[in-house]
Amino acid sequence: MSVQDLPGVYLNAIRQEVNGMCSSLEPWLLVVVTFVVSACIFKMHGFLRKDESLLERLKRLCFNVIKNFPILKGYISKKMEKTKEEITSEVLKVNKGMPFMLKLPETGWAKEKIFVETEKYTALGSCDWEKGKVSGAVYNYNEELVEIATRVYGQCAWTNPLHHDIFPGVHKMEAEVVRMVCSMFHGDENTCGVMTSGGTESILMACKAYRDRALSLGIDRPQIVAPVTAHAAFDKAAALMNMKIVHVRIDESTMMVDLKAMQKSINKNTCLLVASAPHFPHGIIDPIEGVTLLGLRWNIPVHVDSCLGGFLLPFMDKAGFSIPPFDFRVKGVTSISCDTHKYGSTPKGTSVLIYRDQSLRHFQFFVQPNWPGGIYASPSMPGSRSGGVIATCWATMLHIGEIGRAHV
């Protein structure tokens, strides 16, 4: 017997052994056992491949078991009810006993009454937000900006950039806002972008673009690799778009993302690396150049989330501060999100997402050519959008100007 015959001999021996073990079993039982074993393997495969780690799932399972103990279940339920009552009481207290409108008035209100009621509603609350010191809510307020925004919004209140042929002026305003932001971040003639309703939508749309790019490359389950300090909108994007997100620890001494840990988190499904400039928890700028080196090495796009610092960092040099490059000057940065409605001082409801070139932005767009109502296409999450907030953003940016930004 030659060496080449050995595998066949062993396989034949195994076949005879298995047949001998199953000779006493009825055919129906073999079918049932095969089905049950296959189902268990499939279930175990799904269990092990879940995004959440086994440790986190075990912790949650233990918590659910413990909280359902009879002695604790009643106690937790009472505490939850008390907390709900406290929150409801706090909300009603802020409303100062004003009744809620539960249905349309039988006859429409006169404009004078609406103005009076609006004054009452806007007077609710005890926080003097107009003077600032409400971090994360109002970033800049002055009467001149209010006057400009109010008048410009009134002129554009009914416009909708979805219909650019009907409202070309607002369409032009939007294009100019995007181009001004591209210039702020040292973009070239190929740099492009879109306006969105806020930082969360900018992040969602960036993730959508990189997900679709990954799908076009044959990646079935695209993966985001982001620092634990990255905005929670990346988690929302992963949840909404069937993506996996891997959170990377930070260096406890610098509060920047740990580049070695980020490198270990990269695999064949990674479609996006994330860095913040700066991140919300500590106000620290991640090592952008280090992250882009990882991206260039494995041909992975890098998104810089500058929603918080987008209208601060580009003007640091003019204000006399030196910071490392973080924008399109860094090779490997493929997109940037920047909120105009934070330190850009514009009214709420606008943000800008910019890409290094149009080949990336292409994946962000949605087009449905087969709808009976005609071709439906939109550049971002909504269809119709308010031209009023685009106009007020445009007006505010032009009013403050470049020199004004450096002294804000």
Disulfide bonds with the S-S distance in Angstrom:
none
